[in-house]
Amino acid sequence: MANSILSTPVTLGHHTLNNRVVLPPLTRQRSAQPGDIATGLMAEYYRQRASAGFMVSEGTQIEPRGQGYAWTPGIYSPAQIDGWRTVTDAVHAEGGVIFAQLWHVGRVSHHGLQPDGAAPVAPSAIQPTQVKAFIETAPGAGELVQPPVPRALTTAEVKALVGQYAQAARNAVDAGFDGVEIHSANGYLVNQFISAHANQRDDEYGGSLHNRLRFLREIVEAVSAVVGPQRLGVRFSPLFSGTDQDRVYIGLVEENPHETYLEAVKVLQAAGVAYVSIAEADWDNAPELPETFRRAVRDTFRGRIIYAGRYTAERGEKLLDAGLADLIAFGRPFIANPDLPQRLFNGWPLNPLRAEGMYGGGEAGYIDYPAYAE
């Protein structure tokens, strides 16, 4: 693409990024067992994709209760910190910038993943529907299972979780990450607190939208105190219409998503965080975000704005041209094309994505996608 805005540098917090192409968080389930530890194989995967202007790690659980899928990595043990350091070292050797995504699935889990086989934890004891957890049934094998009714967290436990996010951010810095992203999307724990559907608490964390945003607000404040607001981003997944019932897992649909998420963005603006990342619905013929919402986000938030959701280079350029985004994230294309930025900038064809190795496995479908050969 001649004169591609995607290929131009941009600042993000304290960093100057080489381009505006983002590798977003993508669950790949390759951590070493036992211990959910990042590996050399994962380091190679990220190293191959370090030509992205900006990278965010796959979701990494902040504590054992935060896991909803077998073989996803954590960021709470010394071994996990050491494992992630191999990843960040590999990325930095290539000149890349990478943040860790701090993840807690809340109710989207299962007894088989919880310490001592306990019930998952959540804002309220409301069972999630049309969403699955993934448990190991044998080494390297597993199955999707229905999450049970979760246990509602006490007020004291909610406050303790805020501290666990701060500790996870501290661990991420120790592991060499350049910053952290709070996962507040896709129907997971922070999203559950924001949602009137998942949060029916009657304490200071429930009821009004202001109260439902309290958990997010406190996490942002606590993590900012650890890493600094300019090394912090937050991801949301607002949906603006009735959703394909097989795709509910991407988030929770609010009665007034415009108000809900604009108020959430105001929390980030007040805290001065580096960026907000907005994950759009990503299935075929999914509804696009209203331009009125995009413009409201731009008018409200002074930091960088990242959009993700089945973007092509051309569609991303239009959003950048309009001044509504600063960076564009490409998920599936980056899985299949380790050299995606150069392919986008030069109009080179893309490798097709293979179903093999999307979730779990070894090198196949992970680090064996070829770079473009002119």
N, C-alpha and C positions, 0 to 999 in steps of 0.2 A: 504494500500500500504506500504510494508516494505521499510524502509529507504527513505520515501517520502521527496523530497526536498520541496514540498508544505508545509510540517509540520514544517520546520525549521525557526528559527527567522531571521529577516532581519531589517536593519535600514532604516528609511524613514525620511529624514530631522533630526529633533531632537528626533524622536521617535524610540524605538526598538519595532518592531511588533512581536507578538507571532508566527505568521505563515505568509505564502505568499498568502493566500486566501483572495480575495477582494469581498466585496459587492459593486457592481457598482451602479451608480445612476439609479433608476428605478421609473418612473412616476406611481403613484398609485391613485392619485386624491381623497384623504381622508381629505383634510383640512376643518376646521370648517367655516361655512358661517353665516353671512357676514364677510368679512375680510381676507379670505384665511389664516387661522391661524392653525399652527400645533397643534395637540391634544394629549390627553393622549392615545388614541387608536394608534396613530402613534408612540408614545414613546414606547408602548408595542411591536409593530412590530419591531422596531430597537433594542430594548433590547433583544428580542428573538434571534437576529442574531449577537449579539455582540461578539461571538466567532470568527468572521472573524478577520484576522490579521489587516485589514484596511477596513473602511467603508466610502462611499461617499453618502451623502444624495441625495434624489431625486432632480431634478432640482427645484430651488426656485427662482422665478422671483425677479429681483433687483428693479423693479418699476412697477407701474400699467400697463404701455404700454408693458411690457415684457411678458405678459400672452397670451398664445395661446390655452389653454385648461381649461375648467371650473374646479374648485375645486383644482387646484394646489396651493401649499403654496407660500407665499412671504417672503421676508427678509428685508422689507423697513419700516414697522410700529412698534411702541413700542409693540403692542399686538402680532405681529408676532415674534418679538425677544423673548418675554416672552414664547410664545408657543414653540418655538424651544428649549428654555432652559430646558423644561420638557423632551425633547428628549435627549439632550446631557447629562443631569443628569442621565437618565436611562442607557445610554450607558456606561458612565464613572463608574457607580456603578458596572457594570459587567467587568470592566477592558478594555473596548473597546476604539478604536481611531476612530474619525469620523471627516471628512471634510464636509463643505457645498458646494454644487455645485451652483455657481452663474450663473443664466440663464436669457437670454433675447431672445425671439423668433423672434424679428424683424417682417418680413413680414408674418410669419406663424401664423397669427391671424385673427381677424374678428371684424367688427364694434361692435358686441354684447359683446366683451370683452374689448373694448377700452374705456378710459375715454371720456365721452360725445359723445359716438358713432362715434368717429373719425376714419379715416383710420389708419391702422397699419403703423409703420415707418420702413424704410429700407435704405440701401445704395443708391438704385436707384428705380425708380417707375416701377418695373418689377414684374408682377403678378406671384406668384409661381404656378406651375402646378403639378398635380398628388400628391397633399399633401392636407391634411384637417386640419382645426382647429376644436375645439369642444366647443359648446356653451350650456349653460343651457337653457332648454325650460320650466322647471317646477322644483320645489324642488326635487333634487335627480334624475332628468331626463334631458337628453340632446341629441344632435345630431351632427354628423360630417357635416361641412359646408365648402364650397370653400372659401379660403381667397380672398379678393378683391385686386385690384391694390393698392399697398401701396404708401405712401407719402415719397419722398426722404428727408432724413435728411439734414439740412443745415450744413455747416462746424462747425459753433458754436455749434449746437446741438450735433454733434458727439463728440466734445471736452467735452461738459457737460456730455455726457453718460460715458465717461472715469471716470469722477468724481463720477458718480453714482455707478460704479463698486467698486471704492475705498470705498465709504460709505457703500455699501452692505457688503464688507469684514470687515469693522469696526463693523457693526451690527452682523455679524456672530461670531466674536470674543466675542462680548458682550453676545451673546446667548450661549457661552460655547463651540463652535466648536474648534477643534484642529488646523484647517487650512481651506483653501478654494480651490476649483477647478473651473477654468474658463471653462465654457461650450463653446467650439469652434468647435463643431461637429454638425452632423445631420441636416445641412441646416439651422441652426438658426443664430442669428444676426452676431456673430463674424465670423462664417463660410461664411455668405453672403458677408461680406467685403473681405474675402480672395479670394472668387470665382470670376473668370472673367465672369461667366455667370450671377451672381446676382449683380455685382458691375461694373457699367459703368460710374462712377463719373469722372469728369475732374479736381477735386481739389487734394490736397495733399494725399487724402485717396483712390484715384483711379488711373487707368492706369497701371503702371508697377507693377510687383509682389512686389517689395520693398514698393511701396505706398499702395498696397492692404493689406500688412501685418502691416501697420502703426497702425491701430486700435488695433490689437492684441498686438503689441509692447508697445503701450502707456498704455493699460490696465494692462499688466504684470508689467510695471514699477510702475504704480500708486498703484496697489494692493500690490506689494512687499514692497513699502514704508510703507504700513499699517501693514501688518502681518509678513513681512520678507520673503525672497525668499524660505527659508526652510520650510515654512508652506503654500506653494503654488504649485499647479499642474495645468496642462492644458490638456483638452481632445480634440482629433481630430478623424475624421472618414474618412480617405482617401480611395477612391475606385479606383481600377486599371483596370476596364474593363467595358464594357457596362453592365448596371444594369437591373435587372428585373423591368419592368416599373411600377409594383405595389409597388416597394420598394424604389422609389426615395427619399422618406422622410428621409432615413438614412443619406443622405449627398448630396453634389454636386460633380459631376464628372468633374475633371479638364482635360484639354488636356494633361498636363504633371504632373500627381499627384506626381511622384517621386520628381521632382524639387520643386513643390509647397510646399509639406509637409516637405521636408528636409530643405528648407529655413525657414519654420515655426519652426522646431525643433531647428535650429540655433538661433532663437530669444530666445528660452527658455534656451539654453545652455549659451548664453551671459548673461542672467539675473540670472543664477544660481538657477533656481527653483528646487524643490525637485523631481518632477516626471513629465513624460509625459504619458498620458493614451491614448491608441489607440484602438478605437472601430472598429472592422472589420465587414464586411457584415455578417448578422446573419440569413439568410434564408437557407433552404435546398439547397445543391449543389451550394452555393455561392462561387465565386472565392476567393482563399486565397491570402493574401498579398505575393508578391514576396520575396524570401529570400534575394535578393539583396537589397531590401528596408529595410528589418529588420536589415540587417548587417550595412547598411549605417546609420540608426538611432542609433544603438549601437556605431558605430565609432564616431558619431557626438556628442552624448549626454552623459554626465558623471553622470547624476542623475539616479533615478530609472525609469524603463520602465514597464508599465502595459499593458497587452493585454486582450481584451474581445471579445467574439464572438463565441458562441456555443462550448465552450471548454469543453472537458472531462478532468478528472484528468490525464489520460495518455497523451493526447495531450499537456496539460499544462506542464507536467513534461518534455516532450521532448524539449519544448522551453526554460525552465529553465536550463535543462542539457546542451543545446547548448550555454548558456550564452547570449541568445538574449532577455530574459525577466527576470525581478526580482520578479514580482508578476503576478498572473493570476486572472482575474475577472470572476465570474460566475453569470449571471443574472437570467434567468428563474429557474435554479435549486435552487437558494437561495430563490426565492419566495415560492417554495413548500417545502423547507427543512430548517427550522430555524437552525438546527444543522448541516448544510452542511459540515463544515470543518471536523468534526469527521466522518461523513459518507464517505467522500473522503479518509481520512487517513486510515480508517479501511476496506474499500471496502464494506461498508454496502449498501443495496439497497436504492434507492431514491423514495420519494413520487412522484407520477405523478402530473403534473401541471394541475389545473382545470381552465377552461375558466371563471367560475363564480368568480366575484369579482376582476378580473384583474385591472379594471379601475373603481374607484368609488364604493360606497357601505359601508358596515359596517365591522363586524368581519369576515363574511364568505369569504373565499378565501384570507384572509389577516393575521389574527393571529390565525386561527384555524387549521393550518397544524401541525400534531403531530411530536414530536421528535422521534428518533428511540428507540424502546424498544427491548433490547437484550433478 
